Amino acid sequence: MIGKALRDLVYEELPDAEERFYGGRRPMGMYRTKADICWIQPHKTHCNIYFMRGTELTDVDQVLEGTSERFKYAKLRSLDD
């Protein structure tokens, strides 16, 4: 449910985005326009949305996590997050 809401939001913001799915132990959906933009990865208790250039985003509400030099992600446990 959270994953679908995130997917809908991605397409609302990036209607021309291409979607690719990767299966396996940790399935995810990758979204790109001219380059990879973000990916959504569901977990049992939450869903993460990762941003390829997350360190370049302004995070006024301080919701982005991660220690990567490039990626950042937001962890959503409910649709209210």
N, C-alpha and C positions, 0 to 999 in steps of 0.2 A: 504494500500500500504506500509506504513512504517512497520506495523506489519509483513507483509509477508517478507519484506526485512530482518527484525530482525530474523525471524524464519529461513530463508535461511542461515543467518550468523551463527546461533546457530548450525545448522546441518553441516555447513562447518567445524566448529571448533570441534564439538562433534558428529560425524556421527552415533555413537551408542546410542545417547541419546533417552530416552523414552519421549513421549509427552503425557501430560494429559490436558484435558480442563475442566475448571470450568465455569459454566454459572452464571446467576443471574444478578444483577444490574451492577456489574463490572466484566465482563468475563475476563478470563486470560488463558494463556497456560503455564503450568509448564514443565520444562525440567530437566531430571535427568539422571545420569549414576548410580553410586553406591549410591549416595545421591542426594538430590535436589540441583541443580546448580543455576538456574535462572528462572524467569518467565517474561512473556511479558503481559502488560496490556494496551490495546488501550483505548484512550479517544477521545472526539470529535475533539480536536485541536492538539493532540500530542499522542505519544506512549511512555510508560515507559518500560525500561528493568531493572528489579531488580536482584541483585546478592545476594545470600544467605549469602556469606561470604565476602561481599563487603568491609568491613573495613580492610580486609587483602590484598586487591588489591592495586597495585601501580597506582596512578592516576596522572601521569605526566601532562596531559592536564587539570586537575581539572574539569572534566565533571561530576563526581559522586556527587550526592546530598544525603541528609538524615542525620538524627540525631540519628538513631538507633545505638546501640552498636554492631550490627552484619550486618544488611542489608544496602546496598547503591543502588542507582538507577541512571540511566541516562535518561534524558527527551529529546526525539527527536521530533522536530516539522516539519522536512523535511528530505528527504533522504541525504541531504548535511551535516546534523548534524552528 
